[in-house]
C-alpha cells in the first residue's frame, strides 16, 4: 500500500523514512519513556491486512514505549517503518527464547525456581548469608525437607533445614524462618534474576513492550507505520434506477468496517484500498536454529566447499528494474462537487448529477484514487469508533449509466428471465466488488426490488446485475441436432469422411408488459462448436457463454435462433471397411441419395470382398480338419498288420483325403486371386469417391 507523507512534512522538509532496526534484548532500554503514539491514519485492504500509522510529538532522543499484542509481534517485525527526519531509530523488545534455552547455561533448571527449597538445593556449594533469625554465612552443604508436628501432634507441616559450612564449622537454619538471604556471588544473583525474568516473559500472553529509541533531534513529529492483520472491509452499494426519460441512476457505496485493533479510534483518517496484495504470516519472533552436521575432529582435512548451484554469465543476469516514484503510481483523482462525484461525459465536458430522493441527499463521501494495484478511497471525514465496534458510512456517491433489462441465462433460469440492470462505470476509478441493493423511486418512497452481487468494475466497463425473476418476460426453447456430409476422400488406402454437425436452438421470448424490453440472452459455449447464427458481430463472449442482445416490443413474442456448428472427421482403412460400417454410414440422416448412389459400387465390392474372406476362411478350416484326421489315420495304420483289411482301409482313406486337399488348395488359390482382384477394384472405387 502506498505511504504518503503526513501534512506536517512539506517537500522542502522531505522526511527521511528509515526502517527501524529490530534488535532483540532481554530487557527494555533504560532511557526514560515519554511520548505516546496515537493512531491517526489507516489503510484497510482486501488482503486480510491493514496499514496502521501512529503519530507522536517528540523532543530530543526520546524513547517511545509501545505495548503490542503478542499476535502482532511477527507482523511488526516484518513491516514496521519509523519515519523520523532526525535519523534512524532502533527498536528493542524482549526476546522470545524458549525456557529450555534460557536455562541451558544456568546451574539450575526451570523447576528449581518454582520453589525456594528446590533452588537452594540446586545451588549446593554456593556461598550465601542470612541476617535473621541469626546471622550466618557459608557455603550450602544441603537442604533437607523435614516433617514436623505441632505441640498437640495434630497438625503436620514441612520445613527445610539448610546446612552451611564456613571455616570447617557446619551450622544450620530453617529456610522458612530465614530473613535477609543474600548470594555472595553477584553473578549468581543476576542468573536467578534472569531466570525469573525469562519465566515471566514466557508466561506473559498479553503482549510485548516495544521501545523505539529515536535519534537526537529537536521538537518534531514522528510517524510509525505497521502492516498487520485486520478484517477485510466490505462494500455494500445502494442502486436507484434512472427517472423516466433519463439514462443515469445513482450508485451509493457504503463501507462496512470493524475496529479490531484493541484500542478505540479517534479522528483517524481511513483509506479503503481495493487492491489485493500478497500477504502471508511469517514467524519472525520465534528463534530459529539451523541444523548442523556433526563431524569428527579435523585430522589434516580441508574445509568443506560451498555447494554449487549452477552458473551464469554476467549477460544472463536479470536487469535491475528502475525505481518508480510513489507519486508515479497515482492517476488523477476524481473531482467532487457538493459531495457528489462528477463523471466526464466526454473529453471536453462534464455534467453534475442531481440526487435521487430514493437514496436521500448526496453524501460527502471520499477522495478516490486509481493506483497501479487498484483503487483507493480516503474517507472525507475522520473516523472515531470504539474498540471492537463496527461502523458503516458512505464512501462513494455517483451518477451511473443504468438500464433495466431482462437477462436470460440458459441452464440457470427457469421460464422467466432475470429482472436485471446493466450498469456502466463512466468514471476514472475502479469500483470494488460488493453487494448491491436495488431501490425504485415511487411516490410513497423507496421500493426494495432485490439484491445482487457486483464484481470488480473497472472504469469504462459494464456489468449485469440480476435482482430476481422478471414475471413479465418468459422464455421457451427447443433444440435440434442435425448433420451434413461435407466431403469424402481416399488417400493411400485411408478413407476420410468429413461431416458438419449442427445444433440449433430456437428461443421464444414473450413480453407481456406494456413497455418494450431489452433482452440479454446467454447461450452456453461448448468446446469445438462455433457460432453460425446470429452473425458473430451480433454477439459477445461472457465467460463460457455467448451473449446476444435484442429488443422485444410490448405485448409481443419474438423468436431468436442460435445455431452452432462443429466439424468432425472419421478415417478408416480400406481393409477395415465392413458391410455393417457401410450400412450404418449410409443410413445416417445427413447422407443424401446422391451420396448413397456414389457409394453403391464401394458397398457392393465390400460385400463381395467379405464373401471371399468368409469362403477362404471356411476352406482353410476344412483343410485343417483333413490334416488333423490324417494324423489319426497314420497312427492307426502303424498299429495294424501290413496287408490287413484295416491297413488297406486306412490307406484308401488317406488317399481320398490327399485328393480333397489338392482340390482345396486349388480352390483356395483361386479364391485368394479373386480376393486380390476385389481389393484392387475396391481401392479403385474408393479413389473415385
C-alpha positions in Angstrom: 0.0 0.0 0.0 1.3 3.5 -0.7 2.6 5.6 2.2 2.1 9.3 1.8 3.9 12.0 3.9 2.0 13.5 6.8 0.6 17.0 6.3 3.2 18.4 8.7 6.0 17.5 6.3 6.5 19.6 3.2 8.6 18.7 0.2 11.2 21.2 1.4 11.4 19.2 4.7 11.5 15.8 3.0 11.3 13.3 5.7 13.8 10.5 5.6 11.9 7.3 6.0 14.1 4.9 7.9 13.4 1.3 8.5 13.8 0.8 12.2 16.5 -1.8 13.0 14.8 -4.5 15.1 17.0 -5.8 17.9 16.3 -8.5 20.5 17.1 -7.8 24.1 16.2 -9.3 27.4 15.1 -6.0 28.9 13.8 -2.7 27.6 16.2 0.2 27.3 16.7 2.2 30.5 16.1 5.5 28.7 13.2 7.5 30.1 9.9 6.8 28.2 7.9 9.9 27.4 5.9 10.4 24.2 2.9 8.3 23.3 1.9 7.0 19.9 -1.6 7.8 18.7 -3.3 6.2 15.7 -4.0 8.8 13.1 -4.1 7.0 9.7 -5.0 3.6 8.4 -5.3 1.9 5.1 -7.6 -1.0 5.1 -7.1 -3.5 2.3 -8.8 -6.6 0.8 -5.9 -9.0 1.5 -6.6 -9.5 5.2 -4.2 -6.9 6.5 -4.2 -3.1 7.1 -1.6 -0.4 7.3 -1.8 1.5 10.6 0.2 4.7 11.1 0.8 6.2 14.6 2.0 9.7 15.3 3.8 11.2 18.3 5.3 14.6 19.1 8.9 14.2 20.5 11.8 16.4 21.5 15.3 15.1 21.6 16.4 11.4 21.6 13.4 10.1 23.4 12.3 6.5 23.7 8.7 5.8 22.9 7.0 2.9 24.7 4.5 0.8 22.8 2.6 -2.1 24.1 1.9 -4.6 21.2 -0.4 -7.6 21.2 1.6 -10.8 21.2 -0.2 -12.0 17.9 1.0 -8.8 16.2 4.7 -9.0 17.0 5.6 -11.0 13.9 3.9 -8.5 11.7 5.6 -5.6 13.5 9.0 -7.2 13.0 8.2 -7.8 9.3 6.7 -4.4 8.3 7.5 -1.6 10.8 8.7 1.7 9.4 9.8 4.6 11.6 9.6 7.9 9.9 11.8 10.5 11.7 13.6 13.4 10.0 16.2 13.3 12.7 17.6 10.0 11.6 17.3 6.2 12.0 15.6 4.7 15.1 16.4 1.5 17.0 13.6 -0.8 18.2 14.0 -3.2 21.0 11.7 -5.8 22.6 12.1 -8.8 24.9 13.5 -11.8 23.1 11.4 -14.9 22.8 13.9 -17.6 23.7 12.4 -20.8 25.0 12.8 -21.6 28.6 14.9 -24.6 27.7 17.3 -22.1 26.0 17.1 -19.6 28.9 18.1 -22.3 31.5 20.7 -24.1 29.2 23.7 -22.2 30.8 22.3 -21.8 34.3 23.3 -24.0 37.3 19.6 -24.8 37.9 16.5 -25.7 35.9 13.0 -24.3 35.4 11.5 -26.5 38.1 14.1 -25.3 40.7 12.9 -21.6 40.5 9.3 -22.6 41.3 10.1 -23.4 44.9 12.8 -21.7 47.0 13.8 -25.0 48.8 14.5 -26.6 45.4 16.5 -23.6 44.3 18.7 -23.7 47.4 19.2 -27.4 47.0 20.2 -27.0 43.4 22.8 -24.3 44.3 24.7 -26.7 46.6 28.2 -25.2 47.2 27.1 -21.6 46.6 28.0 -19.1 49.3 25.1 -17.3 51.0 24.5 -15.2 54.1 21.4 -15.0 56.3 20.6 -12.0 58.5 17.9 -13.4 60.8 16.8 -15.1 63.0 20.6 -15.3 63.5 23.4 -14.1 61.3 25.0 -16.9 59.4 27.2 -17.2 56.3 28.9 -20.1 54.4 28.6 -22.5 51.6 25.4 -24.6 51.1 26.0 -28.2 52.1 22.5 -29.4 51.6 18.8 -28.6 52.0 16.7 -31.3 53.7 12.9 -31.3 54.0 11.6 -32.3 57.4 8.1 -33.2 58.6 7.2 -31.7 61.9 4.1 -31.8 64.2 2.7 -29.1 66.4 2.6 -29.5 70.2 -0.7 -31.3 70.1 0.6 -33.8 67.5 -2.5 -32.8 65.4 -1.0 -30.5 62.6 1.7 -31.8 60.3 3.8 -29.3 58.3 7.1 -29.3 56.3 10.1 -27.2 56.7 13.5 -27.0 55.1 16.7 -27.4 57.1 19.7 -25.8 55.3 23.3 -26.7 56.4 26.1 -24.2 55.8 29.9 -24.7 56.2 32.3 -22.0 57.0 35.8 -22.3 58.4 35.3 -26.0 58.9 32.2 -25.4 61.0 28.7 -26.6 59.9 25.7 -24.6 61.1 22.0 -25.0 60.2 19.0 -22.7 59.8 15.3 -23.2 58.9 14.8 -21.7 55.4 11.1 -20.8 56.1 12.2 -18.7 59.1 15.2 -17.0 57.5 15.3 -13.4 56.6 17.8 -11.4 54.5 19.1 -14.2 52.4 21.8 -13.0 50.0 24.0 -14.6 47.4 27.6 -13.7 48.0 28.3 -14.1 44.3 26.6 -11.2 42.4 26.8 -13.2 39.1 24.7 -16.0 40.7 22.1 -13.4 41.8 22.0 -12.0 38.3 21.4 -15.5 36.9 18.5 -16.0 39.3 17.0 -12.7 38.2 17.4 -13.5 34.5 15.8 -16.9 35.0 12.8 -15.4 36.8 12.5 -12.7 34.0 12.5 -15.5 31.3 9.8 -17.4 33.2 7.7 -14.3 33.4 8.2 -13.3 29.8 7.4 -16.8 28.6 4.1 -16.9 30.5 3.0 -13.4 29.6 0.4 -13.8 26.8 -1.0 -10.3 27.0 1.6 -8.6 24.8 5.2 -7.3 24.5 6.6 -3.9 25.5 8.4 -2.4 22.5 10.8 0.5 22.9 11.5 2.9 20.0 14.8 4.7 20.6 14.9 7.8 18.4 17.9 9.8 17.1 18.9 13.1 18.5 16.9 16.0 17.2 14.7 18.9 18.1 10.9 19.1 18.6 9.2 17.3 15.7 6.5 14.9 14.7 7.5 11.3 14.1 5.4 8.6 12.5 5.4 4.8 13.0 3.7 2.5 10.5 3.0 -1.2 10.6 1.1 -3.7 8.4 -0.8 -6.2 10.5 -3.9 -8.4 10.4 -7.2 -6.6 10.0 -10.7 -7.5 9.0 -11.4 -7.1 5.3 -13.5 -4.0 4.6 -16.8 -4.7 2.7 -18.6 -2.6 0.2 -22.4 -2.5 0.2 -24.0 -0.5 -2.6 -27.4 1.1 -3.0 -28.6 1.5 -6.6 -31.6 3.5 -7.8 -32.9 3.4 -11.3 -33.0 6.4 -13.7 -36.1 8.5 -13.7 -38.3 8.2 -16.8 -36.6 9.8 -19.8 -33.2 9.8 -18.1 -30.2 7.4 -18.7 -28.5 7.7 -15.3 -29.3 6.2 -12.0 -27.5 6.6 -8.7 -25.0 4.3 -7.0 -24.1 5.0 -3.4 -21.4 2.8 -1.9 -21.3 2.2 1.8 -18.3 0.7 3.6 -18.6 -1.7 6.5 -15.5 -1.9 8.7 -14.5 -3.1 12.1 -12.1 -1.8 14.7 -10.3 -4.9 16.0 -7.1 -3.2 17.0 -7.9 -3.5 20.7 -7.9 0.3 21.1 -10.5 3.0 20.2 -10.1 5.1 17.1 -10.4 8.9 17.5 -10.3 11.1 14.4 -8.5 8.5 12.3 -8.0 9.1 8.6 -9.3 6.0 6.9 -8.3 4.9 3.3 -10.1 2.0 1.7 -7.9 0.1 -0.7 -9.5 -2.3 -3.3 -6.1 -3.8 -4.1 -5.4 -7.5 -3.4 -1.7 -7.6 -2.4 0.0 -10.8 -1.5 0.1 -11.3 2.3 1.4 -14.0 4.5 2.3 -14.9 8.0 5.9 -15.4 9.0 7.2 -16.4 12.4 10.0 -13.8 12.9 9.7 -13.6 16.7 10.4 -17.3 17.3 14.1 -18.1 17.3 15.2 -20.5 14.6 18.3 -22.6 14.6 19.9 -24.3 11.6 20.6 -28.0 12.0 24.3 -28.5 11.5 26.0 -31.8 10.6 28.1 -33.4 13.3 31.7 -34.0 12.1 34.6 -35.8 13.6 37.5 -33.6 14.8 39.6 -32.4 11.9 42.7 -34.5 11.2 44.6 -33.0 8.3 41.4 -32.3 6.4 40.5 -29.3 4.3 37.4 -27.2 4.9 34.1 -28.2 3.2 33.4 -26.4 -0.1 30.3 -24.4 -0.8 27.6 -26.2 -2.7 27.5 -25.4 -6.4 24.0 -24.2 -7.6 25.0 -23.6 -11.3 26.4 -20.7 -13.1 25.5 -17.9 -15.5 27.4 -15.3 -17.4 27.1 -11.6 -16.5 25.0 -11.1 -19.6 22.5 -13.6 -18.2 21.8 -11.6 -15.1 18.3 -10.1 -14.9 18.4 -6.3 -15.4 17.5 -4.2 -12.4 14.1 -2.5 -12.8 14.2 1.2 -12.5 12.5 2.6 -9.3 9.1 4.1 -9.7 8.4 7.2 -7.7 5.4 6.8 -5.3 3.7 9.7 -7.0 4.1 8.0 -10.3 1.8 5.2 -9.2 -1.2 7.5 -9.0 -3.7 8.7 -11.5 -5.6 11.9 -11.4 -8.3 12.0 -8.7 -12.0 12.3 -9.3 -13.4 15.8 -8.8 -16.1 16.4 -6.2 -18.9 18.8 -6.3 -21.2 19.2 -3.2 -20.1 15.8 -2.1 -21.2 14.1 -5.3 -18.9 12.6 -7.9 -18.7 14.2 -11.3 -18.1 11.9 -14.2 -16.9 13.1 -17.6 -19.5 12.7 -20.3 -16.7 13.3 -22.9 -13.2 14.5 -23.1 -14.3 18.2 -23.1 -17.4 18.5 -20.9 -18.8 17.2 -17.6 -22.2 17.3 -16.1 -23.2 17.3 -12.5 -25.8 14.9 -11.1 -29.0 15.7 -9.3 -29.6 13.4 -6.3 -32.4 10.9 -6.4 -34.7 11.1 -3.4 -34.7 7.2 -3.3 -31.3 7.3 -1.6 -31.6 10.5 0.3 -29.3 13.5 0.0 -25.9 13.3 -1.6 -23.2 12.1 0.7 -19.9 13.8 1.4 -18.0 10.6 0.7 -14.3 10.3 -0.1 -11.4 11.3 -2.3 -10.8 8.5 -4.9 -7.5 7.5 -6.5 -6.7 4.9 -9.1 -3.4 3.2 -8.2 -1.4 0.5 -10.1 -2.7 -2.2 -7.8 -6.3 -1.0 -7.6 -8.4 1.9 -6.5 -8.5 3.5 -3.1 -11.0 5.8 -1.3 -9.9 8.1 1.5 -12.9 9.0 3.6 -13.6 12.7 3.7 -14.3 12.8 7.5 -12.0 11.3 10.2 -13.4 8.2 11.8 -14.0 7.6 15.5 -15.1 4.2 16.6 -14.7 2.2 19.8 -12.6 -0.9 20.2 -14.3 -4.0 18.9 -17.1 -1.9 17.3 -18.3 -1.9 13.7 -19.5 1.0 11.6 -20.8 1.8 8.2 -20.8 5.0 6.2 -20.9 6.1 2.5 -17.5 6.1 0.7 -18.8 6.9 -2.8 -22.0 8.5 -4.3 -22.1 8.9 -8.0 -24.4 9.0 -11.1 -24.1 5.9 -13.1 -25.4 4.7 -16.5 -28.1 2.2 -15.7 -30.6 0.3 -18.0 -33.3 -2.1 -16.9 -33.2 -5.3 -18.9 -34.4 -8.9 -19.0 -31.5 -11.3 -18.6 -31.9 -14.9 -19.6 -29.2 -17.4 -18.7 -29.9 -20.8 -20.3 -29.4 -23.6 -17.9 -29.7 -21.4 -14.8 -33.0 -19.6 -15.1 -36.4 -21.3 -15.4 -39.0 -20.0 -17.8 -38.6 -16.4 -16.5 -35.7 -14.1 -17.3 -34.0 -12.2 -14.6 -35.0 -8.7 -13.8 -31.6 -7.1 -14.2 -29.8 -3.8 -14.5 -26.9 -3.1 -16.8 -24.5 -0.6 -15.2 -21.5 1.2 -16.7 -18.7 2.7 -14.7 -18.2 6.0 -16.5 -15.7 7.4 -14.0 -11.9 7.1 -13.6 -11.8 4.8 -10.6 -12.4 1.1 -10.3 -15.3 0.2 -8.1 -14.6 -2.6 -5.7 -16.8 -5.7 -5.5 -19.7 -5.8 -3.1 -23.4 -6.4 -2.6 -26.0 -4.2 -4.4 -29.4 -3.4 -3.0 -31.9 -2.0 -5.7 -34.4 0.7 -4.8 -37.1 2.0 -7.1 -38.3 5.6 -6.6 -42.1 5.7 -6.0 -44.5 8.4 -4.8 -44.6 6.6 -1.4 -40.8 6.4 -1.1 -38.1 3.9 -2.0 -39.3 0.4 -3.1 -37.0 -2.5 -2.4 -36.6 -4.5 -5.6 -33.9 -7.1 -4.9 -30.2 -7.7 -4.2 -27.3 -8.7 -6.3 -23.5 -9.1 -6.2 -21.3 -6.6 -8.1 -17.9 -7.9 -9.3 -15.0 -5.5 -9.5 -16.0 -2.9 -12.0 -13.1 -1.1 -13.7 -13.6 2.3 -15.3 -15.3 2.2 -18.6 -16.7 -1.4 -18.2 -20.2 -2.7 -17.9 -21.8 -5.3 -15.6 -25.1 -7.0 -15.4 -26.8 -7.3 -12.1 -29.6 -9.8 -11.7 -32.1 -8.9 -8.9 -34.8 -11.5 -9.3 -37.3 -13.2 -11.6 -38.9 -11.0 -14.2 -42.5 -12.0 -14.1 -43.4 -10.2 -17.4 -40.8 -11.9 -19.6 -41.0 -15.7 -20.2 -38.7 -17.8 -22.4 -39.3 -21.1 -24.1 -36.8 -23.1 -26.2 -36.4 -26.2 -28.3 -33.3 -27.7 -29.7 -32.5 -29.9 -32.7 -29.2 -31.5 -33.7 -28.6 -32.4 -37.3 -25.6 -33.1 -39.6 -24.5 -32.9 -43.2 -21.8 -34.5 -45.2 -19.1 -32.1 -46.3 -16.8 -34.3 -48.2 -15.0 -37.7 -48.7 -11.6 -38.6 -49.9 -9.3 -41.6 -50.1 -5.5 -41.2 -49.7 -3.1 -44.1 -49.5 -5.7 -46.7 -48.6 -7.4 -44.4 -45.9 -11.0 -43.2 -46.4 -11.6 -39.9 -44.7 -15.2 -38.6 -44.2 -15.9 -35.0 -43.2 -19.2 -34.1 -41.6 -20.6 -30.9 -40.1 -22.8 -31.3 -37.0 -25.4 -28.5 -36.4 -27.1 -27.7 -33.1 -30.0 -25.3 -33.5 -31.9 -23.8 -30.6 -35.0 -21.7 -31.0 -35.8 -19.3 -28.2 -39.3 -17.8 -28.0 -39.4 -14.7 -25.8 -42.7 -13.4 -24.7 -43.0 -9.8 -23.3 -46.3 -9.3 -21.5 -45.5 -5.8 -20.3 -46.8 -2.6 -21.9 -43.3 -1.4 -22.4 -40.6 -2.7 -24.9 -37.9 -4.8 -23.2 -34.2 -5.1 -23.9 -33.3 -8.8 -23.8 -29.9 -10.2 -23.0 -29.8 -13.9 -23.9 -26.9 -16.1 -22.8 -26.3 -19.3 -24.7 -23.7 -21.9 -23.5 -20.5 -22.3 -25.4 -19.2 -25.8 -25.9 -15.7 -26.8 -26.9 -15.3 -27.4 -30.6 -18.6 -25.6 -31.6 -18.6 -22.4 -33.5 -21.4 -19.8 -33.6 -23.1 -19.5 -37.0 -26.3 -17.7 -36.2 -26.6 -14.9 -35.3 -23.6 -13.3 -37.0 -20.5 -13.1 -34.8 -20.7 -9.3 -34.8 -24.1 -9.5 -33.2 -22.9 -11.5 -30.2 -20.3 -11.1 -27.4 -18.5 -13.6 -25.2 -19.2 -13.7 -21.5 -17.2 -16.4 -19.8 -18.5 -19.8 -21.1 -21.5 -18.3 -22.8 -22.4 -16.3 -25.9 -24.3 -13.1 -25.1 -26.9 -11.8 -27.6 -28.9 -8.6 -27.2 -32.1 -7.7 -28.9 -35.4 -5.9 -28.2 -38.9 -7.4 -27.9 -41.8 -4.9 -28.4 -44.6 -4.6 -25.8 -47.1 -7.5 -25.6 -45.3 -9.4 -28.4 -43.3 -12.6 -28.8 -40.1 -12.8 -30.7 -38.1 -15.9 -31.9 -34.3 -15.9 -31.6 -32.4 -18.7 -33.4 -28.9 -19.7 -32.1 -27.0 -22.1 -34.4 -23.7 -23.8 -33.5 -21.7 -26.0 -35.9 -18.9 -28.5 -35.2 -16.8 -30.2 -37.9 -15.9 -33.8 -37.3 -13.6 -36.2 -39.3 -13.8 -40.0 -39.4 -11.0 -42.1 -41.0 -10.9 -45.8 -41.7 -8.5 -48.1 -43.6 -9.9 -49.8 -46.7 -9.2 -53.2 -45.3 -11.3 -52.3 -42.2 -14.4 -51.4 -44.3 -17.3 -53.7 -43.4 -20.8 -54.1 -44.5 -22.0 -53.2 -41.1 -20.0 -49.9 -41.1 -21.2 -49.1 -44.6 -24.8 -49.8 -43.7 -24.6 -47.5 -40.6 -22.9 -44.8 -42.6 -25.4 -44.9 -45.5 -28.4 -44.9 -43.1 -27.3 -41.6 -41.4 -29.8 -38.8 -42.0 -27.2 -36.4 -43.3 -26.4 -38.8 -46.2 -28.4 -37.9 -49.3 -29.4 -40.1 -52.3 -26.6 -38.8 -54.5 -24.0 -39.9 -51.9 -25.7 -43.3 -51.5 -25.6 -43.8 -55.2 -21.9 -42.8 -55.3 -21.1 -45.2 -52.5 -23.1 -48.1 -54.1 -20.1 -49.6 -56.0 -18.0 -49.5 -52.9 -20.7 -51.2 -50.8 -21.0 -53.9 -53.5 -17.3 -54.5 -53.6 -17.0 -54.6 -49.8 -19.8 -57.2 -49.7 -18.0 -59.3 -52.4 -14.7 -59.0 -50.5 -16.4 -60.1 -47.3 -17.8 -63.2 -49.1 -14.4 -64.1 -50.4 -12.8 -63.6 -47.0 -15.5 -65.9 -45.5 -15.1 -68.5 -48.2 -11.3 -68.6 -47.8 -11.7 -68.9 -44.0 -14.1 -71.8 -44.4 -11.8 -73.7 -46.9 -8.8 -73.2 -44.6 -10.9 -74.7 -41.8 -11.7 -77.7 -43.9 -8.1 -78.1 -44.8 -7.1 -78.0 -41.2 -9.7 -80.7 -40.3 -8.4 -83.1 -43.0 -4.8 -82.6 -41.9 -5.7 -83.4 -38.3 -7.7 -86.5 -39.4 -4.8 -87.7 -41.5 -2.7 -87.7 -38.3 -5.2 -90.1 -36.7 -5.3 -92.4 -39.7 -1.5 -92.7 -39.8 -1.4 -93.6 -36.1 -4.0 -96.3 -36.7 -2.1 -97.5 -39.8 1.0 -98.1 -37.8 -0.9 -100.1 -35.2 -2.4 -102.7 -37.6 -0.6 -105.5 -39.5 0.6 -104.7 -43.0 -1.7 -106.2 -45.7 -4.6 -106.5 -43.4 -8.1 -105.2 -44.3 -7.8 -102.4 -41.8 -4.5 -101.4 -43.3 -6.0 -101.2 -46.8 -9.0 -99.2 -45.4 -6.8 -96.7 -43.7 -4.6 -96.3 -46.8 -7.6 -95.7 -49.0 -9.0 -93.0 -46.7 -5.6 -91.3 -46.7 -5.5 -91.4 -50.5 -9.0 -89.8 -50.7 -8.0 -87.1 -48.2 -5.0 -86.2 -50.2 -7.2 -85.7 -53.3 -9.5 -83.5 -51.3 -6.5 -81.5 -50.1 -5.3 -80.9 -53.6 -8.8 -79.7 -54.6 -9.0 -77.4 -51.6 -5.6 -75.9 -52.4 -6.7 -75.2 -55.9 -9.9 -73.5 -54.7 -8.1 -71.5 -52.0 -5.6 -70.2 -54.5 -8.4 -69.2 -56.9 -10.3 -67.5 -54.0 -7.2 -65.6 -53.0 -6.7 -64.4 -56.5 -10.3 -63.3 -56.7 -9.8 -61.5 -53.3 -6.8 -59.7 -54.5 -8.8 -58.6 -57.6 -11.7 -57.5 -55.4 -9.2 -55.5 -53.2 -7.8 -53.7 -56.2 -11.3 -53.0 -57.5 -12.3 -51.6 -54.1 -9.3 -49.4 -54.0 -10.1 -48.0 -57.4 -13.8 -47.5 -56.4 -12.8 -45.7 -53.2 -10.3 -43.5 -55.1 -13.2 -42.3 -57.3 -15.3 -41.1 -54.3 
